[in-house]
Amino acid sequence: MKLPWKSDDDAATSTDDAASEATEAGASLTEEPDSKGSAYTPGKGRATPSRRQAEGRRRGPVAPPPTNRSEARARKKALKSTLSKDEKRKLADDRRTQRNEQREKMMAGDERYLMPRDKGPVRRFARDIVDSRRNFAGLFMPFAIALIVVMFVPQLAVYANMVLLVFVLFMAIDAVVLGRLVNRRVRERYPDTDSSQTGFRLGWYSFTRAMQLRMMRAPKPQVSPGDEV
């Protein structure tokens, strides 16, 4: 379009510029779309977290284990305060069942549940030797109960002291015999046994087991009196 203040050359130049701009705009609109389509979503630049990672991020960092018993009790008390009565009852039942199972396996001699002093083939063999013989030290608890009753009778109290001394003497002799027997049999069965597991420690372990009533021994006896071990 020619304006009154423009010459013929200027009008022609502006007309050509406008036409070229219109052509370029039309060309950009008619370009072929991206081969991925309009539904394409560009990548985030990082891996998608797994479900475990997402849940851990929501829960927050895991608290470190307790460093002492008081801290463990405090955490246990705080956890119980957040549980309902039914959940507390179920938790108590589960713990009671677990303790009973562990005790049954310990009494049966399962190595995984034994106390450190009872673990190992040497201690197991020593227990079998003690349980297979009739020990004089096994009369200690019944004798102690009878002695307490006798002490209340003044006429028998004097004789009770003498009987006690004789009983202790025989029990000491039986302890020495048992300790030597167990150590000798262990060395024959396990010649490569460390010396720290034999000697006085093994003899004392055997004697303390022999002092207990058979029904009260833990782990339970695996052999009967008189059996060959």
C-alpha atoms as an extended CHARMM CRD file, in Angstrom:
* protein
*
       229  EXT
         1         1  MET       CA              0.0000000000        0.0000000000        0.0000000000  PROA      1               0.0000000000
         2         2  LYS       CA              1.4290000000        3.3320000000       -0.9870000000  PROA      2               0.0000000000
         3         3  LEU       CA              1.2780000000        6.1440000000        1.5350000000  PROA      3               0.0000000000
         4         4  PRO       CA              1.2400000000        9.7740000000        0.5090000000  PROA      4               0.0000000000
         5         5  TRP       CA              4.6440000000       10.5260000000        2.0590000000  PROA      5               0.0000000000
         6         6  LYS       CA              6.4210000000        7.4850000000        0.5290000000  PROA      6               0.0000000000
         7         7  SER       CA              7.8580000000        7.2540000000       -2.8950000000  PROA      7               0.0000000000
         8         8  ASP       CA              7.1700000000        4.4830000000       -5.3240000000  PROA      8               0.0000000000
         9         9  ASP       CA             10.4800000000        2.6640000000       -4.4840000000  PROA      9               0.0000000000
        10        10  ASP       CA              9.8480000000        2.6890000000       -0.7290000000  PROA      10              0.0000000000
        11        11  ALA       CA              6.3360000000        1.3350000000       -1.1590000000  PROA      11              0.0000000000
        12        12  ALA       CA              7.5790000000       -1.5150000000       -3.3010000000  PROA      12              0.0000000000
        13        13  THR       CA             10.3050000000       -2.4170000000       -0.7680000000  PROA      13              0.0000000000
        14        14  SER       CA              7.9130000000       -2.5440000000        2.2040000000  PROA      14              0.0000000000
        15        15  THR       CA              5.4800000000       -4.6340000000        0.1760000000  PROA      15              0.0000000000
        16        16  ASP       CA              8.1940000000       -7.1680000000       -0.6310000000  PROA      16              0.0000000000
        17        17  ASP       CA              9.3100000000       -7.3550000000        3.0390000000  PROA      17              0.0000000000
        18        18  ALA       CA              5.7690000000       -7.9900000000        4.2530000000  PROA      18              0.0000000000
        19        19  ALA       CA              5.2670000000      -10.7180000000        1.6710000000  PROA      19              0.0000000000
        20        20  SER       CA              8.4890000000      -12.4910000000        2.6610000000  PROA      20              0.0000000000
        21        21  GLU       CA              7.5650000000      -12.3890000000        6.3780000000  PROA      21              0.0000000000
        22        22  ALA       CA              4.1390000000      -13.8480000000        5.6330000000  PROA      22              0.0000000000
        23        23  THR       CA              5.7330000000      -16.6180000000        3.5870000000  PROA      23              0.0000000000
        24        24  GLU       CA              8.1570000000      -17.5760000000        6.3800000000  PROA      24              0.0000000000
        25        25  ALA       CA              5.3500000000      -17.6340000000        8.9790000000  PROA      25              0.0000000000
        26        26  GLY       CA              3.2400000000      -19.8900000000        6.7960000000  PROA      26              0.0000000000
        27        27  ALA       CA              6.1500000000      -22.2000000000        6.2130000000  PROA      27              0.0000000000
        28        28  SER       CA              6.7980000000      -22.5680000000        9.9650000000  PROA      28              0.0000000000
        29        29  LEU       CA              3.1320000000      -23.4080000000       10.5650000000  PROA      29              0.0000000000
        30        30  THR       CA              3.0710000000      -26.0230000000        7.8420000000  PROA      30              0.0000000000
        31        31  GLU       CA              6.2710000000      -27.7790000000        8.9760000000  PROA      31              0.0000000000
        32        32  GLU       CA              5.9560000000      -31.5220000000        9.6540000000  PROA      32              0.0000000000
        33        33  PRO       CA              5.4060000000      -32.1980000000       13.4090000000  PROA      33              0.0000000000
        34        34  ASP       CA              7.9170000000      -34.1190000000       15.4770000000  PROA      34              0.0000000000
        35        35  SER       CA              8.0340000000      -37.8080000000       14.6980000000  PROA      35              0.0000000000
        36        36  LYS       CA              7.2360000000      -38.6370000000       18.3710000000  PROA      36              0.0000000000
        37        37  GLY       CA              3.7740000000      -37.1400000000       18.2330000000  PROA      37              0.0000000000
        38        38  SER       CA              1.9780000000      -34.6150000000       20.4080000000  PROA      38              0.0000000000
        39        39  ALA       CA              1.7070000000      -37.0690000000       23.3640000000  PROA      39              0.0000000000
        40        40  TYR       CA              5.4930000000      -37.3060000000       23.7740000000  PROA      40              0.0000000000
        41        41  THR       CA              6.7860000000      -36.2310000000       27.2140000000  PROA      41              0.0000000000
        42        42  PRO       CA             10.4320000000      -35.2460000000       27.4780000000  PROA      42              0.0000000000
        43        43  GLY       CA             12.6500000000      -37.1900000000       29.9080000000  PROA      43              0.0000000000
        44        44  LYS       CA             13.1910000000      -36.0320000000       33.5000000000  PROA      44              0.0000000000
        45        45  GLY       CA             16.9330000000      -36.5360000000       33.3300000000  PROA      45              0.0000000000
        46        46  ARG       CA             16.9650000000      -38.9980000000       36.2990000000  PROA      46              0.0000000000
        47        47  ALA       CA             15.8670000000      -42.5720000000       37.0390000000  PROA      47              0.0000000000
        48        48  THR       CA             12.4080000000      -43.2360000000       38.4340000000  PROA      48              0.0000000000
        49        49  PRO       CA             12.7500000000      -44.3650000000       42.0900000000  PROA      49              0.0000000000
        50        50  SER       CA             11.5680000000      -47.8420000000       43.0220000000  PROA      50              0.0000000000
        51        51  ARG       CA              8.6380000000      -48.4840000000       45.3500000000  PROA      51              0.0000000000
        52        52  ARG       CA             10.9550000000      -49.4320000000       48.2420000000  PROA      52              0.0000000000
        53        53  GLN       CA             12.9270000000      -46.1980000000       47.8040000000  PROA      53              0.0000000000
        54        54  ALA       CA              9.7600000000      -44.1230000000       47.6400000000  PROA      54              0.0000000000
        55        55  GLU       CA              8.3300000000      -45.7270000000       50.7920000000  PROA      55              0.0000000000
        56        56  GLY       CA             11.6280000000      -45.2600000000       52.6020000000  PROA      56              0.0000000000
        57        57  ARG       CA             11.6740000000      -41.5910000000       51.6050000000  PROA      57              0.0000000000
        58        58  ARG       CA              8.1630000000      -41.1710000000       52.9600000000  PROA      58              0.0000000000
        59        59  ARG       CA              8.9880000000      -42.9200000000       56.2310000000  PROA      59              0.0000000000
        60        60  GLY       CA             12.1680000000      -40.9680000000       56.7270000000  PROA      60              0.0000000000
        61        61  PRO       CA             15.5430000000      -42.2230000000       57.9450000000  PROA      61              0.0000000000
        62        62  VAL       CA             15.7140000000      -45.3810000000       60.0620000000  PROA      62              0.0000000000
        63        63  ALA       CA             16.5910000000      -44.7420000000       63.7030000000  PROA      63              0.0000000000
        64        64  PRO       CA             19.9110000000      -46.2160000000       64.8800000000  PROA      64              0.0000000000
        65        65  PRO       CA             19.7780000000      -49.2110000000       67.2660000000  PROA      65              0.0000000000
        66        66  PRO       CA             19.6760000000      -48.4730000000       71.0080000000  PROA      66              0.0000000000
        67        67  THR       CA             23.0280000000      -48.1290000000       72.6920000000  PROA      67              0.0000000000
        68        68  ASN       CA             21.9840000000      -49.3350000000       76.1570000000  PROA      68              0.0000000000
        69        69  ARG       CA             19.1730000000      -51.0950000000       78.0110000000  PROA      69              0.0000000000
        70        70  SER       CA             17.5240000000      -47.9080000000       79.2740000000  PROA      70              0.0000000000
        71        71  GLU       CA             17.2350000000      -46.5460000000       75.7490000000  PROA      71              0.0000000000
        72        72  ALA       CA             15.8200000000      -49.8480000000       74.5200000000  PROA      72              0.0000000000
        73        73  ARG       CA             13.2070000000      -49.8310000000       77.3090000000  PROA      73              0.0000000000
        74        74  ALA       CA             12.2820000000      -46.2260000000       76.4790000000  PROA      74              0.0000000000
        75        75  ARG       CA             11.7620000000      -47.0950000000       72.8060000000  PROA      75              0.0000000000
        76        76  LYS       CA              9.7410000000      -50.1550000000       73.7430000000  PROA      76              0.0000000000
        77        77  LYS       CA              7.5370000000      -48.0710000000       76.0290000000  PROA      77              0.0000000000
        78        78  ALA       CA              7.0510000000      -45.4190000000       73.3270000000  PROA      78              0.0000000000
        79        79  LEU       CA              6.0930000000      -48.1090000000       70.8170000000  PROA      79              0.0000000000
        80        80  LYS       CA              3.5620000000      -49.6450000000       73.2000000000  PROA      80              0.0000000000
        81        81  SER       CA              1.9020000000      -46.2660000000       73.7410000000  PROA      81              0.0000000000
        82        82  THR       CA              1.0380000000      -46.1140000000       70.0320000000  PROA      82              0.0000000000
        83        83  LEU       CA             -0.5430000000      -49.5850000000       69.9120000000  PROA      83              0.0000000000
        84        84  SER       CA             -4.1290000000      -50.5100000000       70.6440000000  PROA      84              0.0000000000
        85        85  LYS       CA             -5.1100000000      -53.0950000000       73.2720000000  PROA      85              0.0000000000
        86        86  ASP       CA             -5.6470000000      -55.8050000000       70.6760000000  PROA      86              0.0000000000
        87        87  GLU       CA             -2.2700000000      -55.1040000000       69.0910000000  PROA      87              0.0000000000
        88        88  LYS       CA             -0.5580000000      -55.1680000000       72.4950000000  PROA      88              0.0000000000
        89        89  ARG       CA             -2.2380000000      -58.4640000000       73.3630000000  PROA      89              0.0000000000
        90        90  LYS       CA             -1.2160000000      -59.9870000000       70.0320000000  PROA      90              0.0000000000
        91        91  LEU       CA              2.3590000000      -58.7410000000       70.4520000000  PROA      91              0.0000000000
        92        92  ALA       CA              2.5470000000      -60.2240000000       73.9650000000  PROA      92              0.0000000000
        93        93  ASP       CA              1.1760000000      -63.5580000000       72.7350000000  PROA      93              0.0000000000
        94        94  ASP       CA              3.7040000000      -63.6730000000       69.9040000000  PROA      94              0.0000000000
        95        95  ARG       CA              6.5800000000      -62.9660000000       72.2730000000  PROA      95              0.0000000000
        96        96  ARG       CA              5.3620000000      -65.5860000000       74.7510000000  PROA      96              0.0000000000
        97        97  THR       CA              5.1010000000      -68.1630000000       71.9820000000  PROA      97              0.0000000000
        98        98  GLN       CA              8.5690000000      -67.2890000000       70.7190000000  PROA      98              0.0000000000
        99        99  ARG       CA             10.0810000000      -67.5890000000       74.2010000000  PROA      99              0.0000000000
       100       100  ASN       CA              8.4110000000      -70.9660000000       74.7430000000  PROA      100             0.0000000000
       101       101  GLU       CA              9.7060000000      -72.2580000000       71.4280000000  PROA      101             0.0000000000
       102       102  GLN       CA             13.2150000000      -71.0670000000       72.1960000000  PROA      102             0.0000000000
       103       103  ARG       CA             13.1260000000      -72.6860000000       75.6290000000  PROA      103             0.0000000000
       104       104  GLU       CA             11.8830000000      -75.9840000000       74.2070000000  PROA      104             0.0000000000
       105       105  LYS       CA             14.6870000000      -76.0190000000       71.6420000000  PROA      105             0.0000000000
       106       106  MET       CA             17.2190000000      -75.0670000000       74.3110000000  PROA      106             0.0000000000
       107       107  MET       CA             16.0350000000      -77.8590000000       76.6120000000  PROA      107             0.0000000000
       108       108  ALA       CA             16.2720000000      -80.2750000000       73.6770000000  PROA      108             0.0000000000
       109       109  GLY       CA             19.9430000000      -79.3480000000       73.2050000000  PROA      109             0.0000000000
       110       110  ASP       CA             19.7110000000      -77.2500000000       70.0340000000  PROA      110             0.0000000000
       111       111  GLU       CA             23.0930000000      -75.5040000000       69.7200000000  PROA      111             0.0000000000
       112       112  ARG       CA             21.5060000000      -72.3140000000       68.3470000000  PROA      112             0.0000000000
       113       113  TYR       CA             19.6090000000      -71.6730000000       71.5780000000  PROA      113             0.0000000000
       114       114  LEU       CA             22.0630000000      -72.8840000000       74.2100000000  PROA      114             0.0000000000
       115       115  MET       CA             23.8570000000      -70.5920000000       76.6120000000  PROA      115             0.0000000000
       116       116  PRO       CA             27.5400000000      -69.9560000000       75.7650000000  PROA      116             0.0000000000
       117       117  ARG       CA             28.7140000000      -72.2110000000       78.6270000000  PROA      117             0.0000000000
       118       118  ASP       CA             26.7200000000      -75.1750000000       77.2160000000  PROA      118             0.0000000000
       119       119  LYS       CA             27.7490000000      -74.8960000000       73.5560000000  PROA      119             0.0000000000
       120       120  GLY       CA             30.1430000000      -77.2080000000       71.7980000000  PROA      120             0.0000000000
       121       121  PRO       CA             30.6420000000      -80.9600000000       71.4270000000  PROA      121             0.0000000000
       122       122  VAL       CA             32.9160000000      -81.1230000000       74.4980000000  PROA      122             0.0000000000
       123       123  ARG       CA             30.2530000000      -79.7510000000       76.8320000000  PROA      123             0.0000000000
       124       124  ARG       CA             27.6200000000      -81.9840000000       75.2550000000  PROA      124             0.0000000000
       125       125  PHE       CA             29.7950000000      -85.0440000000       75.8120000000  PROA      125             0.0000000000
       126       126  ALA       CA             30.4520000000      -83.9800000000       79.4130000000  PROA      126             0.0000000000
       127       127  ARG       CA             26.7090000000      -83.6490000000       80.0400000000  PROA      127             0.0000000000
       128       128  ASP       CA             26.1030000000      -87.1190000000       78.6630000000  PROA      128             0.0000000000
       129       129  ILE       CA             28.7580000000      -88.5810000000       80.9830000000  PROA      129             0.0000000000
       130       130  VAL       CA             27.2000000000      -86.8890000000       84.0080000000  PROA      130             0.0000000000
       131       131  ASP       CA             23.6800000000      -87.9250000000       83.0430000000  PROA      131             0.0000000000
       132       132  SER       CA             24.6830000000      -91.5550000000       82.4320000000  PROA      132             0.0000000000
       133       133  ARG       CA             25.9490000000      -92.1380000000       85.9900000000  PROA      133             0.0000000000
       134       134  ARG       CA             24.3990000000      -91.8910000000       89.4490000000  PROA      134             0.0000000000
       135       135  ASN       CA             26.2510000000      -89.1000000000       91.2150000000  PROA      135             0.0000000000
       136       136  PHE       CA             26.4970000000      -88.6960000000       94.9760000000  PROA      136             0.0000000000
       137       137  ALA       CA             26.3320000000      -84.9290000000       94.4750000000  PROA      137             0.0000000000
       138       138  GLY       CA             22.7950000000      -85.3810000000       93.1600000000  PROA      138             0.0000000000
       139       139  LEU       CA             21.6480000000      -85.9430000000       96.7580000000  PROA      139             0.0000000000
       140       140  PHE       CA             22.7120000000      -82.4550000000       97.7790000000  PROA      140             0.0000000000
       141       141  MET       CA             19.3610000000      -80.6800000000       97.3650000000  PROA      141             0.0000000000
       142       142  PRO       CA             17.2430000000      -83.3700000000       99.1210000000  PROA      142             0.0000000000
       143       143  PHE       CA             19.8330000000      -83.5550000000      101.9000000000  PROA      143             0.0000000000
       144       144  ALA       CA             19.8400000000      -79.7570000000      102.3090000000  PROA      144             0.0000000000
       145       145  ILE       CA             16.0460000000      -79.6850000000      102.6710000000  PROA      145             0.0000000000
       146       146  ALA       CA             16.1190000000      -82.5040000000      105.2240000000  PROA      146             0.0000000000
       147       147  LEU       CA             18.9160000000      -80.7660000000      107.1380000000  PROA      147             0.0000000000
       148       148  ILE       CA             16.9240000000      -77.5350000000      107.4070000000  PROA      148             0.0000000000
       149       149  VAL       CA             14.0170000000      -79.4690000000      108.9230000000  PROA      149             0.0000000000
       150       150  VAL       CA             16.3000000000      -81.2980000000      111.3710000000  PROA      150             0.0000000000
       151       151  MET       CA             17.8900000000      -78.0440000000      112.5320000000  PROA      151             0.0000000000
       152       152  PHE       CA             14.5690000000      -77.0480000000      114.1430000000  PROA      152             0.0000000000
       153       153  VAL       CA             14.8070000000      -80.0530000000      116.4890000000  PROA      153             0.0000000000
       154       154  PRO       CA             17.2640000000      -79.1620000000      119.2850000000  PROA      154             0.0000000000
       155       155  GLN       CA             17.9710000000      -82.7840000000      120.1840000000  PROA      155             0.0000000000
       156       156  LEU       CA             19.1090000000      -83.5600000000      116.6120000000  PROA      156             0.0000000000
       157       157  ALA       CA             20.8830000000      -80.3100000000      115.7860000000  PROA      157             0.0000000000
       158       158  VAL       CA             24.2160000000      -81.5270000000      117.2340000000  PROA      158             0.0000000000
       159       159  TYR       CA             24.1850000000      -84.6860000000      115.1510000000  PROA      159             0.0000000000
       160       160  ALA       CA             23.0890000000      -82.7520000000      112.0650000000  PROA      160             0.0000000000
       161       161  ASN       CA             26.3590000000      -80.8080000000      112.0000000000  PROA      161             0.0000000000
       162       162  MET       CA             28.3870000000      -84.0100000000      112.0690000000  PROA      162             0.0000000000
       163       163  VAL       CA             26.2870000000      -85.5480000000      109.3320000000  PROA      163             0.0000000000
       164       164  LEU       CA             26.7230000000      -82.4010000000      107.2700000000  PROA      164             0.0000000000
       165       165  LEU       CA             30.5080000000      -82.5680000000      107.5160000000  PROA      165             0.0000000000
       166       166  VAL       CA             30.5160000000      -86.2210000000      106.4390000000  PROA      166             0.0000000000
       167       167  PHE       CA             28.1930000000      -85.4800000000      103.5500000000  PROA      167             0.0000000000
       168       168  VAL       CA             30.3530000000      -82.5870000000      102.3200000000  PROA      168             0.0000000000
       169       169  LEU       CA             33.4380000000      -84.8140000000      102.4960000000  PROA      169             0.0000000000
       170       170  PHE       CA             31.8350000000      -87.5380000000      100.3910000000  PROA      170             0.0000000000
       171       171  MET       CA             30.5280000000      -84.9680000000       97.9410000000  PROA      171             0.0000000000
       172       172  ALA       CA             34.0220000000      -83.4810000000       97.5100000000  PROA      172             0.0000000000
       173       173  ILE       CA             35.4380000000      -86.9520000000       96.8240000000  PROA      173             0.0000000000
       174       174  ASP       CA             32.7030000000      -87.5990000000       94.2600000000  PROA      174             0.0000000000
       175       175  ALA       CA             33.4300000000      -84.2280000000       92.6010000000  PROA      175             0.0000000000
       176       176  VAL       CA             37.1240000000      -85.0780000000       92.2000000000  PROA      176             0.0000000000
       177       177  VAL       CA             36.3300000000      -88.5200000000       90.7800000000  PROA      177             0.0000000000
       178       178  LEU       CA             33.7620000000      -87.0770000000       88.3680000000  PROA      178             0.0000000000
       179       179  GLY       CA             36.0520000000      -84.2680000000       87.2090000000  PROA      179             0.0000000000
       180       180  ARG       CA             38.9230000000      -86.6490000000       86.4490000000  PROA      180             0.0000000000
       181       181  LEU       CA             36.6020000000      -89.0850000000       84.6930000000  PROA      181             0.0000000000
       182       182  VAL       CA             35.0920000000      -86.4090000000       82.4540000000  PROA      182             0.0000000000
       183       183  ASN       CA             38.4720000000      -84.8740000000       81.5470000000  PROA      183             0.0000000000
       184       184  ARG       CA             39.9620000000      -88.2700000000       80.7280000000  PROA      184             0.0000000000
       185       185  ARG       CA             37.0340000000      -89.2860000000       78.5370000000  PROA      185             0.0000000000
       186       186  VAL       CA             37.0160000000      -85.9230000000       76.7510000000  PROA      186             0.0000000000
       187       187  ARG       CA             40.7230000000      -86.1670000000       75.9440000000  PROA      187             0.0000000000
       188       188  GLU       CA             40.1930000000      -89.6530000000       74.5600000000  PROA      188             0.0000000000
       189       189  ARG       CA             37.2280000000      -88.6000000000       72.4170000000  PROA      189             0.0000000000
       190       190  TYR       CA             38.5780000000      -85.1770000000       71.3850000000  PROA      190             0.0000000000
       191       191  PRO       CA             42.3930000000      -85.2850000000       71.5310000000  PROA      191             0.0000000000
       192       192  ASP       CA             42.7140000000      -81.9050000000       69.7640000000  PROA      192             0.0000000000
       193       193  THR       CA             40.6060000000      -80.0640000000       72.3380000000  PROA      193             0.0000000000
       194       194  ASP       CA             42.0110000000      -76.7750000000       73.5800000000  PROA      194             0.0000000000
       195       195  SER       CA             43.3370000000      -76.9870000000       77.1310000000  PROA      195             0.0000000000
       196       196  SER       CA             41.2020000000      -73.9730000000       78.0870000000  PROA      196             0.0000000000
       197       197  GLN       CA             38.0880000000      -76.1450000000       77.6600000000  PROA      197             0.0000000000
       198       198  THR       CA             39.2850000000      -78.9240000000       79.9360000000  PROA      198             0.0000000000
       199       199  GLY       CA             40.8150000000      -79.1640000000       83.3760000000  PROA      199             0.0000000000
       200       200  PHE       CA             39.2200000000      -77.4930000000       86.3830000000  PROA      200             0.0000000000
       201       201  ARG       CA             36.6550000000      -75.5630000000       84.3040000000  PROA      201             0.0000000000
       202       202  LEU       CA             35.2470000000      -78.6870000000       82.7020000000  PROA      202             0.0000000000
       203       203  GLY       CA             35.3250000000      -80.5560000000       86.0230000000  PROA      203             0.0000000000
       204       204  TRP       CA             33.4410000000      -77.7520000000       87.7840000000  PROA      204             0.0000000000
       205       205  TYR       CA             30.8960000000      -77.6220000000       84.9530000000  PROA      205             0.0000000000
       206       206  SER       CA             30.2670000000      -81.3460000000       85.3290000000  PROA      206             0.0000000000
       207       207  PHE       CA             30.0350000000      -81.1240000000       89.1290000000  PROA      207             0.0000000000
       208       208  THR       CA             27.5010000000      -78.2740000000       89.1020000000  PROA      208             0.0000000000
       209       209  ARG       CA             25.3210000000      -80.2760000000       86.7090000000  PROA      209             0.0000000000
       210       210  ALA       CA             25.6280000000      -83.3810000000       88.8830000000  PROA      210             0.0000000000
       211       211  MET       CA             24.4200000000      -81.3910000000       91.9230000000  PROA      211             0.0000000000
       212       212  GLN       CA             21.1140000000      -80.5740000000       90.2340000000  PROA      212             0.0000000000
       213       213  LEU       CA             18.1200000000      -82.8760000000       90.3160000000  PROA      213             0.0000000000
       214       214  ARG       CA             17.7670000000      -84.7640000000       87.0760000000  PROA      214             0.0000000000
       215       215  MET       CA             14.3970000000      -83.1720000000       86.2870000000  PROA      215             0.0000000000
       216       216  MET       CA             15.8490000000      -79.6840000000       86.7830000000  PROA      216             0.0000000000
       217       217  ARG       CA             18.8880000000      -80.0060000000       84.5240000000  PROA      217             0.0000000000
       218       218  ALA       CA             19.0870000000      -77.7640000000       81.4780000000  PROA      218             0.0000000000
       219       219  PRO       CA             19.4510000000      -78.8770000000       78.7470000000  PROA      219             0.0000000000
       220       220  LYS       CA             17.4690000000      -82.0040000000       79.4750000000  PROA      220             0.0000000000
       221       221  PRO       CA             19.4470000000      -85.2570000000       79.7780000000  PROA      221             0.0000000000
       222       222  GLN       CA             19.7320000000      -87.0430000000       76.4570000000  PROA      222             0.0000000000
       223       223  VAL       CA             20.7900000000      -90.3810000000       78.0010000000  PROA      223             0.0000000000
       224       224  SER       CA             19.4460000000      -92.5250000000       80.8110000000  PROA      224             0.0000000000
       225       225  PRO       CA             21.3890000000      -93.6380000000       83.9150000000  PROA      225             0.0000000000
       226       226  GLY       CA             23.5260000000      -96.6470000000       83.0790000000  PROA      226             0.0000000000
       227       227  ASP       CA             23.7190000000      -95.9820000000       79.3050000000  PROA      227             0.0000000000
       228       228  GLU       CA             27.0360000000      -96.3530000000       77.5480000000  PROA      228             0.0000000000
       229       229  VAL       CA             28.4580000000      -93.0200000000       76.3830000000  PROA      229             0.0000000000
